[in-house]
Amino acid sequence: MSLDLVLMAGIFIALLLVPSVSGYDADLGRVDASILVFSSIGILAWPIAFNAMDLYASIRTSEMSHLLLRLGGASLAATIVLAAVAFAFSAPVKPSFPFVCGVAQFAVLGMSRTLLFVPLR
């Protein structure tokens, strides 16, 4: 779970600080409350979704297709929550940013899970 938080925070912040991707003008002297809520959800939604999809349980006895299906479900849930929070709090980001971030986070988490899964099999 700690590795997931570090990965999600790194990806989210890296993408957020690229204005062409996020549309956010990072003025470190002034931080909007909506971006703080949005960022917190963007980082914490994944571990919560992983826990809900039982992705922190032992994966040694799981089929790879079942694992990827649960990972996709968690990804979809976290991305929808992030998009809803961006809309609800009027976060100063492009409308496409939650989806770009969700795909990037899914790719990194999918790769890390696959790299962990293959040696355990």
Backbone as XML, in Angstrom:
<?xml version="1.0"?>
<chain id="A" units="angstrom">
  <residue number="1" name="MET">
    <atom name="N" x="0.820" y="-1.183" z="0.000"/>
    <atom name="CA" x="0.000" y="0.000" z="0.000"/>
    <atom name="C" x="0.872" y="1.258" z="0.000"/>
  </residue>
  <residue number="2" name="SER">
    <atom name="N" x="1.969" y="1.240" z="0.723"/>
    <atom name="CA" x="2.865" y="2.393" z="0.764"/>
    <atom name="C" x="3.455" y="2.671" z="-0.610"/>
  </residue>
  <residue number="3" name="LEU">
    <atom name="N" x="3.843" y="1.603" z="-1.303"/>
    <atom name="CA" x="4.380" y="1.770" z="-2.651"/>
    <atom name="C" x="3.315" y="2.364" z="-3.569"/>
  </residue>
  <residue number="4" name="ASP">
    <atom name="N" x="2.084" y="1.927" z="-3.429"/>
    <atom name="CA" x="0.998" y="2.472" z="-4.245"/>
    <atom name="C" x="0.818" y="3.969" z="-3.997"/>
  </residue>
  <residue number="5" name="LEU">
    <atom name="N" x="0.857" y="4.375" z="-2.739"/>
    <atom name="CA" x="0.709" y="5.794" z="-2.420"/>
    <atom name="C" x="1.840" y="6.621" z="-3.008"/>
  </residue>
  <residue number="6" name="VAL">
    <atom name="N" x="3.046" y="6.121" z="-2.905"/>
    <atom name="CA" x="4.200" y="6.845" z="-3.461"/>
    <atom name="C" x="4.082" y="6.948" z="-4.975"/>
  </residue>
  <residue number="7" name="LEU">
    <atom name="N" x="3.735" y="5.838" z="-5.628"/>
    <atom name="CA" x="3.577" y="5.849" z="-7.081"/>
    <atom name="C" x="2.459" y="6.798" z="-7.513"/>
  </residue>
  <residue number="8" name="MET">
    <atom name="N" x="1.318" y="6.734" z="-6.844"/>
    <atom name="CA" x="0.186" y="7.578" z="-7.217"/>
    <atom name="C" x="0.487" y="9.051" z="-6.993"/>
  </residue>
  <residue number="9" name="ALA">
    <atom name="N" x="1.126" y="9.351" z="-5.865"/>
    <atom name="CA" x="1.475" y="10.752" z="-5.593"/>
    <atom name="C" x="2.461" y="11.260" z="-6.641"/>
  </residue>
  <residue number="10" name="GLY">
    <atom name="N" x="3.462" y="10.470" z="-6.961"/>
    <atom name="CA" x="4.453" y="10.887" z="-7.954"/>
    <atom name="C" x="3.844" y="11.137" z="-9.318"/>
  </residue>
  <residue number="11" name="ILE">
    <atom name="N" x="3.003" y="10.221" z="-9.765"/>
    <atom name="CA" x="2.375" y="10.366" z="-11.082"/>
    <atom name="C" x="1.422" y="11.555" z="-11.089"/>
  </residue>
  <residue number="12" name="PHE">
    <atom name="N" x="0.595" y="11.665" z="-10.063"/>
    <atom name="CA" x="-0.388" y="12.737" z="-10.020"/>
    <atom name="C" x="0.298" y="14.098" z="-10.008"/>
  </residue>
  <residue number="13" name="ILE">
    <atom name="N" x="1.284" y="14.262" z="-9.153"/>
    <atom name="CA" x="1.967" y="15.559" z="-9.044"/>
    <atom name="C" x="2.755" y="15.872" z="-10.315"/>
  </residue>
  <residue number="14" name="ALA">
    <atom name="N" x="3.417" y="14.867" z="-10.873"/>
    <atom name="CA" x="4.170" y="15.089" z="-12.113"/>
    <atom name="C" x="3.244" y="15.546" z="-13.235"/>
  </residue>
  <residue number="15" name="LEU">
    <atom name="N" x="2.108" y="14.889" z="-13.386"/>
    <atom name="CA" x="1.160" y="15.288" z="-14.434"/>
    <atom name="C" x="0.521" y="16.643" z="-14.139"/>
  </residue>
  <residue number="16" name="LEU">
    <atom name="N" x="0.246" y="16.908" z="-12.881"/>
    <atom name="CA" x="-0.373" y="18.173" z="-12.500"/>
    <atom name="C" x="0.548" y="19.353" z="-12.792"/>
  </residue>
  <residue number="17" name="LEU">
    <atom name="N" x="1.840" y="19.153" z="-12.656"/>
    <atom name="CA" x="2.794" y="20.246" z="-12.858"/>
    <atom name="C" x="3.160" y="20.474" z="-14.323"/>
  </residue>
  <residue number="18" name="VAL">
    <atom name="N" x="2.571" y="19.694" z="-15.221"/>
    <atom name="CA" x="2.773" y="19.913" z="-16.661"/>
    <atom name="C" x="1.532" y="20.639" z="-17.175"/>
  </residue>
  <residue number="19" name="PRO">
    <atom name="N" x="1.625" y="21.969" z="-17.367"/>
    <atom name="CA" x="0.434" y="22.736" z="-17.749"/>
    <atom name="C" x="-0.228" y="22.267" z="-19.041"/>
  </residue>
  <residue number="20" name="SER">
    <atom name="N" x="0.532" y="21.753" z="-19.984"/>
    <atom name="CA" x="-0.081" y="21.304" z="-21.236"/>
    <atom name="C" x="-0.946" y="20.063" z="-21.024"/>
  </residue>
  <residue number="21" name="VAL">
    <atom name="N" x="-0.678" y="19.303" z="-19.976"/>
    <atom name="CA" x="-1.475" y="18.110" z="-19.672"/>
    <atom name="C" x="-2.631" y="18.459" z="-18.738"/>
  </residue>
  <residue number="22" name="SER">
    <atom name="N" x="-2.318" y="19.207" z="-17.683"/>
    <atom name="CA" x="-3.321" y="19.467" z="-16.649"/>
    <atom name="C" x="-4.112" y="20.753" z="-16.841"/>
  </residue>
  <residue number="23" name="GLY">
    <atom name="N" x="-3.510" y="21.731" z="-17.484"/>
    <atom name="CA" x="-4.157" y="23.035" z="-17.591"/>
    <atom name="C" x="-4.052" y="23.836" z="-16.305"/>
  </residue>
  <residue number="24" name="TYR">
    <atom name="N" x="-3.329" y="23.325" z="-15.327"/>
    <atom name="CA" x="-3.185" y="23.995" z="-14.032"/>
    <atom name="C" x="-1.938" y="24.857" z="-14.042"/>
  </residue>
  <residue number="25" name="ASP">
    <atom name="N" x="-2.103" y="26.109" z="-13.651"/>
    <atom name="CA" x="-0.970" y="27.019" z="-13.550"/>
    <atom name="C" x="-0.450" y="26.949" z="-12.123"/>
  </residue>
  <residue number="26" name="ALA">
    <atom name="N" x="0.633" y="26.243" z="-11.933"/>
    <atom name="CA" x="1.162" y="25.984" z="-10.587"/>
    <atom name="C" x="1.859" y="27.223" z="-10.034"/>
  </residue>
  <residue number="27" name="ASP">
    <atom name="N" x="1.114" y="28.016" z="-9.301"/>
    <atom name="CA" x="1.656" y="29.166" z="-8.594"/>
    <atom name="C" x="1.820" y="28.730" z="-7.144"/>
  </residue>
  <residue number="28" name="LEU">
    <atom name="N" x="3.049" y="28.372" z="-6.775"/>
    <atom name="CA" x="3.279" y="27.790" z="-5.454"/>
    <atom name="C" x="3.024" y="28.774" z="-4.322"/>
  </residue>
  <residue number="29" name="GLY">
    <atom name="N" x="2.960" y="30.058" z="-4.626"/>
    <atom name="CA" x="2.667" y="31.040" z="-3.589"/>
    <atom name="C" x="1.193" y="31.088" z="-3.247"/>
  </residue>
  <residue number="30" name="ARG">
    <atom name="N" x="0.352" y="30.597" z="-4.172"/>
    <atom name="CA" x="-1.096" y="30.620" z="-3.969"/>
    <atom name="C" x="-1.657" y="29.255" z="-4.352"/>
  </residue>
  <residue number="31" name="VAL">
    <atom name="N" x="-2.204" y="28.571" z="-3.368"/>
    <atom name="CA" x="-2.777" y="27.250" z="-3.625"/>
    <atom name="C" x="-4.273" y="27.312" z="-3.339"/>
  </residue>
  <residue number="32" name="ASP">
    <atom name="N" x="-5.046" y="26.954" z="-4.331"/>
    <atom name="CA" x="-6.502" y="26.951" z="-4.234"/>
    <atom name="C" x="-6.951" y="25.734" z="-3.418"/>
  </residue>
  <residue number="33" name="ALA">
    <atom name="N" x="-7.960" y="25.905" z="-2.569"/>
    <atom name="CA" x="-8.459" y="24.789" z="-1.752"/>
    <atom name="C" x="-9.001" y="23.660" z="-2.622"/>
  </residue>
  <residue number="34" name="SER">
    <atom name="N" x="-9.592" y="23.992" z="-3.767"/>
    <atom name="CA" x="-10.147" y="22.942" z="-4.625"/>
    <atom name="C" x="-9.051" y="22.037" z="-5.174"/>
  </residue>
  <residue number="35" name="ILE">
    <atom name="N" x="-7.876" y="22.585" z="-5.422"/>
    <atom name="CA" x="-6.784" y="21.753" z="-5.939"/>
    <atom name="C" x="-6.221" y="20.856" z="-4.840"/>
  </residue>
  <residue number="36" name="LEU">
    <atom name="N" x="-6.296" y="21.305" z="-3.591"/>
    <atom name="CA" x="-5.860" y="20.457" z="-2.478"/>
    <atom name="C" x="-6.796" y="19.262" z="-2.303"/>
  </residue>
  <residue number="37" name="VAL">
    <atom name="N" x="-8.095" y="19.499" z="-2.374"/>
    <atom name="CA" x="-9.071" y="18.405" z="-2.269"/>
    <atom name="C" x="-8.908" y="17.465" z="-3.455"/>
  </residue>
  <residue number="38" name="PHE">
    <atom name="N" x="-8.806" y="18.044" z="-4.639"/>
    <atom name="CA" x="-8.651" y="17.261" z="-5.863"/>
    <atom name="C" x="-7.393" y="16.393" z="-5.804"/>
  </residue>
  <residue number="39" name="SER">
    <atom name="N" x="-6.292" y="16.969" z="-5.365"/>
    <atom name="CA" x="-5.027" y="16.225" z="-5.265"/>
    <atom name="C" x="-5.121" y="15.105" z="-4.233"/>
  </residue>
  <residue number="40" name="SER">
    <atom name="N" x="-5.725" y="15.390" z="-3.114"/>
    <atom name="CA" x="-5.865" y="14.363" z="-2.073"/>
    <atom name="C" x="-6.668" y="13.178" z="-2.578"/>
  </residue>
  <residue number="41" name="ILE">
    <atom name="N" x="-7.762" y="13.466" z="-3.258"/>
    <atom name="CA" x="-8.589" y="12.389" z="-3.811"/>
    <atom name="C" x="-7.832" y="11.653" z="-4.911"/>
  </residue>
  <residue number="42" name="GLY">
    <atom name="N" x="-7.105" y="12.404" z="-5.726"/>
    <atom name="CA" x="-6.344" y="11.789" z="-6.814"/>
    <atom name="C" x="-5.296" y="10.811" z="-6.334"/>
  </residue>
  <residue number="43" name="ILE">
    <atom name="N" x="-4.794" y="11.027" z="-5.149"/>
    <atom name="CA" x="-3.767" y="10.145" z="-4.591"/>
    <atom name="C" x="-4.404" y="9.027" z="-3.757"/>
  </residue>
  <residue number="44" name="LEU">
    <atom name="N" x="-5.422" y="9.344" z="-2.979"/>
    <atom name="CA" x="-5.994" y="8.364" z="-2.050"/>
    <atom name="C" x="-7.076" y="7.471" z="-2.652"/>
  </residue>
  <residue number="45" name="ALA">
    <atom name="N" x="-7.620" y="7.842" z="-3.788"/>
    <atom name="CA" x="-8.700" y="7.035" z="-4.383"/>
    <atom name="C" x="-8.212" y="5.646" z="-4.770"/>
  </residue>
  <residue number="46" name="TRP">
    <atom name="N" x="-6.987" y="5.549" z="-5.221"/>
    <atom name="CA" x="-6.479" y="4.254" z="-5.688"/>
    <atom name="C" x="-6.368" y="3.227" z="-4.580"/>
  </residue>
  <residue number="47" name="PRO">
    <atom name="N" x="-5.705" y="3.525" z="-3.463"/>
    <atom name="CA" x="-5.640" y="2.509" z="-2.404"/>
    <atom name="C" x="-7.018" y="2.116" z="-1.875"/>
  </residue>
  <residue number="48" name="ILE">
    <atom name="N" x="-7.944" y="3.062" z="-1.835"/>
    <atom name="CA" x="-9.290" y="2.734" z="-1.379"/>
    <atom name="C" x="-9.963" y="1.804" z="-2.385"/>
  </residue>
  <residue number="49" name="ALA">
    <atom name="N" x="-9.820" y="2.112" z="-3.679"/>
    <atom name="CA" x="-10.400" y="1.247" z="-4.716"/>
    <atom name="C" x="-9.735" y="-0.128" z="-4.717"/>
  </residue>
  <residue number="50" name="PHE">
    <atom name="N" x="-8.420" y="-0.159" z="-4.506"/>
    <atom name="CA" x="-7.710" y="-1.447" z="-4.449"/>
    <atom name="C" x="-8.214" y="-2.289" z="-3.292"/>
  </residue>
  <residue number="51" name="ASN">
    <atom name="N" x="-8.430" y="-1.652" z="-2.169"/>
    <atom name="CA" x="-8.932" y="-2.377" z="-1.003"/>
    <atom name="C" x="-10.345" y="-2.894" z="-1.271"/>
  </residue>
  <residue number="52" name="ALA">
    <atom name="N" x="-11.174" y="-2.069" z="-1.903"/>
    <atom name="CA" x="-12.547" y="-2.485" z="-2.205"/>
    <atom name="C" x="-12.573" y="-3.644" z="-3.205"/>
  </residue>
  <residue number="53" name="MET">
    <atom name="N" x="-11.623" y="-3.681" z="-4.122"/>
    <atom name="CA" x="-11.566" y="-4.750" z="-5.127"/>
    <atom name="C" x="-10.723" y="-5.934" z="-4.656"/>
  </residue>
  <residue number="54" name="ASP">
    <atom name="N" x="-10.310" y="-5.902" z="-3.390"/>
    <atom name="CA" x="-9.546" y="-6.991" z="-2.775"/>
    <atom name="C" x="-8.210" y="-7.234" z="-3.485"/>
  </residue>
  <residue number="55" name="LEU">
    <atom name="N" x="-7.584" y="-6.152" z="-3.943"/>
    <atom name="CA" x="-6.308" y="-6.282" z="-4.638"/>
    <atom name="C" x="-5.116" y="-6.316" z="-3.684"/>
  </residue>
  <residue number="56" name="TYR">
    <atom name="N" x="-5.364" y="-6.113" z="-2.407"/>
    <atom name="CA" x="-4.286" y="-6.227" z="-1.431"/>
    <atom name="C" x="-4.227" y="-7.629" z="-0.817"/>
  </residue>
  <residue number="57" name="ALA">
    <atom name="N" x="-5.128" y="-8.502" z="-1.211"/>
    <atom name="CA" x="-5.109" y="-9.892" z="-0.742"/>
    <atom name="C" x="-4.021" y="-10.649" z="-1.509"/>
  </residue>
  <residue number="58" name="SER">
    <atom name="N" x="-3.740" y="-11.836" z="-1.090"/>
    <atom name="CA" x="-2.734" y="-12.657" z="-1.759"/>
    <atom name="C" x="-3.144" y="-12.903" z="-3.208"/>
  </residue>
  <residue number="59" name="ILE">
    <atom name="N" x="-2.199" y="-12.708" z="-4.107"/>
    <atom name="CA" x="-2.493" y="-12.879" z="-5.537"/>
    <atom name="C" x="-1.868" y="-14.148" z="-6.098"/>
  </residue>
  <residue number="60" name="ARG">
    <atom name="N" x="-1.212" y="-14.903" z="-5.264"/>
    <atom name="CA" x="-0.532" y="-16.101" z="-5.765"/>
    <atom name="C" x="-1.481" y="-17.145" z="-6.329"/>
  </residue>
  <residue number="61" name="THR">
    <atom name="N" x="-2.688" y="-17.198" z="-5.823"/>
    <atom name="CA" x="-3.633" y="-18.207" z="-6.299"/>
    <atom name="C" x="-4.614" y="-17.651" z="-7.326"/>
  </residue>
  <residue number="62" name="SER">
    <atom name="N" x="-4.479" y="-16.383" z="-7.666"/>
    <atom name="CA" x="-5.395" y="-15.749" z="-8.622"/>
    <atom name="C" x="-4.911" y="-15.947" z="-10.057"/>
  </residue>
  <residue number="63" name="GLU">
    <atom name="N" x="-5.852" y="-16.002" z="-10.948"/>
    <atom name="CA" x="-5.540" y="-16.023" z="-12.375"/>
    <atom name="C" x="-5.175" y="-14.602" z="-12.801"/>
  </residue>
  <residue number="64" name="MET">
    <atom name="N" x="-4.279" y="-14.496" z="-13.773"/>
    <atom name="CA" x="-3.852" y="-13.190" z="-14.253"/>
    <atom name="C" x="-5.035" y="-12.408" z="-14.821"/>
  </residue>
  <residue number="65" name="SER">
    <atom name="N" x="-5.931" y="-13.080" z="-15.536"/>
    <atom name="CA" x="-7.093" y="-12.389" z="-16.119"/>
    <atom name="C" x="-8.000" y="-11.836" z="-15.021"/>
  </residue>
  <residue number="66" name="HIS">
    <atom name="N" x="-8.171" y="-12.588" z="-13.936"/>
    <atom name="CA" x="-9.001" y="-12.127" z="-12.820"/>
    <atom name="C" x="-8.362" y="-10.915" z="-12.153"/>
  </residue>
  <residue number="67" name="LEU">
    <atom name="N" x="-7.060" y="-10.948" z="-11.992"/>
    <atom name="CA" x="-6.333" y="-9.833" z="-11.396"/>
    <atom name="C" x="-6.464" y="-8.585" z="-12.265"/>
  </residue>
  <residue number="68" name="LEU">
    <atom name="N" x="-6.287" y="-8.729" z="-13.571"/>
    <atom name="CA" x="-6.389" y="-7.588" z="-14.468"/>
    <atom name="C" x="-7.805" y="-7.037" z="-14.525"/>
  </residue>
  <residue number="69" name="LEU">
    <atom name="N" x="-8.795" y="-7.896" z="-14.406"/>
    <atom name="CA" x="-10.188" y="-7.447" z="-14.380"/>
    <atom name="C" x="-10.463" y="-6.612" z="-13.128"/>
  </residue>
  <residue number="70" name="ARG">
    <atom name="N" x="-9.991" y="-7.069" z="-11.994"/>
    <atom name="CA" x="-10.155" y="-6.305" z="-10.752"/>
    <atom name="C" x="-9.371" y="-5.001" z="-10.803"/>
  </residue>
  <residue number="71" name="LEU">
    <atom name="N" x="-8.175" y="-5.037" z="-11.387"/>
    <atom name="CA" x="-7.364" y="-3.833" z="-11.531"/>
    <atom name="C" x="-8.064" y="-2.823" z="-12.442"/>
  </residue>
  <residue number="72" name="GLY">
    <atom name="N" x="-8.664" y="-3.308" z="-13.517"/>
    <atom name="CA" x="-9.419" y="-2.425" z="-14.405"/>
    <atom name="C" x="-10.629" y="-1.812" z="-13.723"/>
  </residue>
  <residue number="73" name="GLY">
    <atom name="N" x="-11.315" y="-2.598" z="-12.913"/>
    <atom name="CA" x="-12.458" y="-2.086" z="-12.153"/>
    <atom name="C" x="-12.043" y="-1.016" z="-11.155"/>
  </residue>
  <residue number="74" name="ALA">
    <atom name="N" x="-10.941" y="-1.249" z="-10.473"/>
    <atom name="CA" x="-10.422" y="-0.261" z="-9.521"/>
    <atom name="C" x="-10.001" y="1.007" z="-10.255"/>
  </residue>
  <residue number="75" name="SER">
    <atom name="N" x="-9.398" y="0.837" z="-11.412"/>
    <atom name="CA" x="-8.980" y="1.983" z="-12.214"/>
    <atom name="C" x="-10.169" y="2.814" z="-12.657"/>
  </residue>
  <residue number="76" name="LEU">
    <atom name="N" x="-11.189" y="2.147" z="-13.143"/>
    <atom name="CA" x="-12.389" y="2.842" z="-13.592"/>
    <atom name="C" x="-13.045" y="3.585" z="-12.434"/>
  </residue>
  <residue number="77" name="ALA">
    <atom name="N" x="-13.156" y="2.935" z="-11.298"/>
    <atom name="CA" x="-13.777" y="3.567" z="-10.126"/>
    <atom name="C" x="-12.987" y="4.791" z="-9.670"/>
  </residue>
  <residue number="78" name="ALA">
    <atom name="N" x="-11.668" y="4.654" z="-9.555"/>
    <atom name="CA" x="-10.838" y="5.774" z="-9.098"/>
    <atom name="C" x="-10.879" y="6.937" z="-10.088"/>
  </residue>
  <residue number="79" name="THR">
    <atom name="N" x="-10.892" y="6.638" z="-11.382"/>
    <atom name="CA" x="-10.931" y="7.689" z="-12.398"/>
    <atom name="C" x="-12.277" y="8.421" z="-12.379"/>
  </residue>
  <residue number="80" name="ILE">
    <atom name="N" x="-13.360" y="7.686" z="-12.230"/>
    <atom name="CA" x="-14.686" y="8.319" z="-12.164"/>
    <atom name="C" x="-14.803" y="9.199" z="-10.923"/>
  </residue>
  <residue number="81" name="VAL">
    <atom name="N" x="-14.302" y="8.722" z="-9.794"/>
    <atom name="CA" x="-14.323" y="9.528" z="-8.570"/>
    <atom name="C" x="-13.500" y="10.798" z="-8.760"/>
  </residue>
  <residue number="82" name="LEU">
    <atom name="N" x="-12.331" y="10.676" z="-9.368"/>
    <atom name="CA" x="-11.480" y="11.845" z="-9.591"/>
    <atom name="C" x="-12.165" y="12.854" z="-10.513"/>
  </residue>
  <residue number="83" name="ALA">
    <atom name="N" x="-12.799" y="12.372" z="-11.568"/>
    <atom name="CA" x="-13.514" y="13.275" z="-12.479"/>
    <atom name="C" x="-14.683" y="13.955" z="-11.770"/>
  </residue>
  <residue number="84" name="ALA">
    <atom name="N" x="-15.407" y="13.206" z="-10.937"/>
    <atom name="CA" x="-16.528" y="13.780" z="-10.195"/>
    <atom name="C" x="-16.059" y="14.842" z="-9.208"/>
  </residue>
  <residue number="85" name="VAL">
    <atom name="N" x="-14.941" y="14.592" z="-8.546"/>
    <atom name="CA" x="-14.401" y="15.568" z="-7.591"/>
    <atom name="C" x="-13.931" y="16.813" z="-8.332"/>
  </residue>
  <residue number="86" name="ALA">
    <atom name="N" x="-13.292" y="16.638" z="-9.475"/>
    <atom name="CA" x="-12.849" y="17.793" z="-10.271"/>
    <atom name="C" x="-14.048" y="18.654" z="-10.664"/>
  </residue>
  <residue number="87" name="PHE">
    <atom name="N" x="-15.136" y="18.008" z="-11.044"/>
    <atom name="CA" x="-16.340" y="18.740" z="-11.420"/>
    <atom name="C" x="-16.996" y="19.393" z="-10.199"/>
  </residue>
  <residue number="88" name="ALA">
    <atom name="N" x="-17.157" y="18.642" z="-9.131"/>
    <atom name="CA" x="-17.865" y="19.131" z="-7.942"/>
    <atom name="C" x="-17.149" y="20.300" z="-7.271"/>
  </residue>
  <residue number="89" name="PHE">
    <atom name="N" x="-15.823" y="20.259" z="-7.240"/>
    <atom name="CA" x="-15.059" y="21.301" z="-6.564"/>
    <atom name="C" x="-14.505" y="22.338" z="-7.537"/>
  </residue>
  <residue number="90" name="SER">
    <atom name="N" x="-14.881" y="22.229" z="-8.804"/>
    <atom name="CA" x="-14.398" y="23.149" z="-9.845"/>
    <atom name="C" x="-12.878" y="23.282" z="-9.810"/>
  </residue>
  <residue number="91" name="ALA">
    <atom name="N" x="-12.216" y="22.157" z="-9.774"/>
    <atom name="CA" x="-10.747" y="22.151" z="-9.748"/>
    <atom name="C" x="-10.232" y="22.804" z="-11.028"/>
  </residue>
  <residue number="92" name="PRO">
    <atom name="N" x="-9.206" y="23.633" z="-10.912"/>
    <atom name="CA" x="-8.706" y="24.374" z="-12.073"/>
    <atom name="C" x="-7.821" y="23.522" z="-12.983"/>
  </residue>
  <residue number="93" name="VAL">
    <atom name="N" x="-8.395" y="22.455" z="-13.517"/>
    <atom name="CA" x="-7.664" y="21.574" z="-14.429"/>
    <atom name="C" x="-8.512" y="21.355" z="-15.682"/>
  </residue>
  <residue number="94" name="LYS">
    <atom name="N" x="-7.861" y="20.868" z="-16.729"/>
    <atom name="CA" x="-8.589" y="20.547" z="-17.953"/>
    <atom name="C" x="-9.585" y="19.426" z="-17.676"/>
  </residue>
  <residue number="95" name="PRO">
    <atom name="N" x="-10.714" y="19.411" z="-18.380"/>
    <atom name="CA" x="-11.692" y="18.334" z="-18.179"/>
    <atom name="C" x="-11.125" y="16.942" z="-18.477"/>
  </residue>
  <residue number="96" name="SER">
    <atom name="N" x="-10.128" y="16.873" z="-19.332"/>
    <atom name="CA" x="-9.545" y="15.576" z="-19.681"/>
    <atom name="C" x="-8.500" y="15.098" z="-18.670"/>
  </residue>
  <residue number="97" name="PHE">
    <atom name="N" x="-8.063" y="15.967" z="-17.780"/>
    <atom name="CA" x="-6.973" y="15.603" z="-16.869"/>
    <atom name="C" x="-7.280" y="14.383" z="-15.998"/>
  </residue>
  <residue number="98" name="PRO">
    <atom name="N" x="-8.464" y="14.260" z="-15.376"/>
    <atom name="CA" x="-8.707" y="13.064" z="-14.562"/>
    <atom name="C" x="-8.563" y="11.770" z="-15.357"/>
  </residue>
  <residue number="99" name="PHE">
    <atom name="N" x="-8.943" y="11.800" z="-16.616"/>
    <atom name="CA" x="-8.872" y="10.600" z="-17.441"/>
    <atom name="C" x="-7.434" y="10.300" z="-17.876"/>
  </residue>
  <residue number="100" name="VAL">
    <atom name="N" x="-6.678" y="11.345" z="-18.206"/>
    <atom name="CA" x="-5.260" y="11.172" z="-18.545"/>
    <atom name="C" x="-4.506" y="10.637" z="-17.327"/>
  </residue>
  <residue number="101" name="CYS">
    <atom name="N" x="-4.797" y="11.215" z="-16.172"/>
    <atom name="CA" x="-4.160" y="10.782" z="-14.933"/>
    <atom name="C" x="-4.557" y="9.347" z="-14.604"/>
  </residue>
  <residue number="102" name="GLY">
    <atom name="N" x="-5.819" y="9.001" z="-14.779"/>
    <atom name="CA" x="-6.287" y="7.640" z="-14.510"/>
    <atom name="C" x="-5.606" y="6.614" z="-15.387"/>
  </residue>
  <residue number="103" name="VAL">
    <atom name="N" x="-5.432" y="6.934" z="-16.661"/>
    <atom name="CA" x="-4.757" y="6.008" z="-17.578"/>
    <atom name="C" x="-3.294" y="5.850" z="-17.187"/>
  </residue>
  <residue number="104" name="ALA">
    <atom name="N" x="-2.629" y="6.951" z="-16.866"/>
    <atom name="CA" x="-1.212" y="6.877" z="-16.471"/>
    <atom name="C" x="-1.049" y="6.075" z="-15.179"/>
  </residue>
  <residue number="105" name="GLN">
    <atom name="N" x="-1.917" y="6.325" z="-14.205"/>
    <atom name="CA" x="-1.838" y="5.599" z="-12.947"/>
    <atom name="C" x="-2.162" y="4.119" z="-13.152"/>
  </residue>
  <residue number="106" name="PHE">
    <atom name="N" x="-3.133" y="3.816" z="-13.986"/>
    <atom name="CA" x="-3.467" y="2.430" z="-14.297"/>
    <atom name="C" x="-2.280" y="1.722" z="-14.947"/>
  </residue>
  <residue number="107" name="ALA">
    <atom name="N" x="-1.608" y="2.400" z="-15.874"/>
    <atom name="CA" x="-0.458" y="1.798" z="-16.551"/>
    <atom name="C" x="0.660" y="1.475" z="-15.568"/>
  </residue>
  <residue number="108" name="VAL">
    <atom name="N" x="0.958" y="2.406" z="-14.684"/>
    <atom name="CA" x="2.041" y="2.180" z="-13.719"/>
    <atom name="C" x="1.650" y="1.111" z="-12.704"/>
  </residue>
  <residue number="109" name="LEU">
    <atom name="N" x="0.438" y="1.191" z="-12.183"/>
    <atom name="CA" x="0.008" y="0.180" z="-11.211"/>
    <atom name="C" x="-0.142" y="-1.193" z="-11.862"/>
  </residue>
  <residue number="110" name="GLY">
    <atom name="N" x="-0.641" y="-1.223" z="-13.079"/>
    <atom name="CA" x="-0.744" y="-2.499" z="-13.791"/>
    <atom name="C" x="0.617" y="-3.128" z="-14.017"/>
  </residue>
  <residue number="111" name="MET">
    <atom name="N" x="1.578" y="-2.296" z="-14.391"/>
    <atom name="CA" x="2.918" y="-2.809" z="-14.616"/>
    <atom name="C" x="3.553" y="-3.282" z="-13.308"/>
  </residue>
  <residue number="112" name="SER">
    <atom name="N" x="3.382" y="-2.517" z="-12.245"/>
    <atom name="CA" x="3.971" y="-2.924" z="-10.966"/>
    <atom name="C" x="3.322" y="-4.205" z="-10.450"/>
  </residue>
  <residue number="113" name="ARG">
    <atom name="N" x="1.994" y="-4.317" z="-10.611"/>
    <atom name="CA" x="1.310" y="-5.532" z="-10.178"/>
    <atom name="C" x="1.739" y="-6.737" z="-11.014"/>
  </residue>
  <residue number="114" name="THR">
    <atom name="N" x="1.894" y="-6.529" z="-12.313"/>
    <atom name="CA" x="2.328" y="-7.621" z="-13.187"/>
    <atom name="C" x="3.746" y="-8.054" z="-12.837"/>
  </residue>
  <residue number="115" name="LEU">
    <atom name="N" x="4.620" y="-7.083" z="-12.580"/>
    <atom name="CA" x="5.997" y="-7.425" z="-12.206"/>
    <atom name="C" x="6.061" y="-8.160" z="-10.870"/>
  </residue>
  <residue number="116" name="LEU">
    <atom name="N" x="5.124" y="-7.857" z="-9.975"/>
    <atom name="CA" x="5.072" y="-8.551" z="-8.698"/>
    <atom name="C" x="4.404" y="-9.920" z="-8.856"/>
  </residue>
  <residue number="117" name="PHE">
    <atom name="N" x="3.421" y="-9.999" z="-9.748"/>
    <atom name="CA" x="2.627" y="-11.214" z="-9.909"/>
    <atom name="C" x="3.417" y="-12.333" z="-10.581"/>
  </residue>
  <residue number="118" name="VAL">
    <atom name="N" x="4.130" y="-12.009" z="-11.633"/>
    <atom name="CA" x="4.832" y="-13.041" z="-12.421"/>
    <atom name="C" x="5.847" y="-13.821" z="-11.593"/>
  </residue>
  <residue number="119" name="PRO">
    <atom name="N" x="6.703" y="-13.186" z="-10.803"/>
    <atom name="CA" x="7.645" y="-13.997" z="-10.012"/>
    <atom name="C" x="6.976" y="-14.867" z="-8.939"/>
  </residue>
  <residue number="120" name="LEU">
    <atom name="N" x="5.828" y="-14.430" z="-8.452"/>
    <atom name="CA" x="5.133" y="-15.207" z="-7.419"/>
    <atom name="C" x="4.483" y="-16.448" z="-8.005"/>
  </residue>
  <residue number="121" name="ARG">
    <atom name="N" x="4.240" y="-16.468" z="-9.285"/>
    <atom name="CA" x="3.632" y="-17.629" z="-9.934"/>
    <atom name="C" x="4.721" y="-18.611" z="-10.223"/>
  </residue>
</chain>
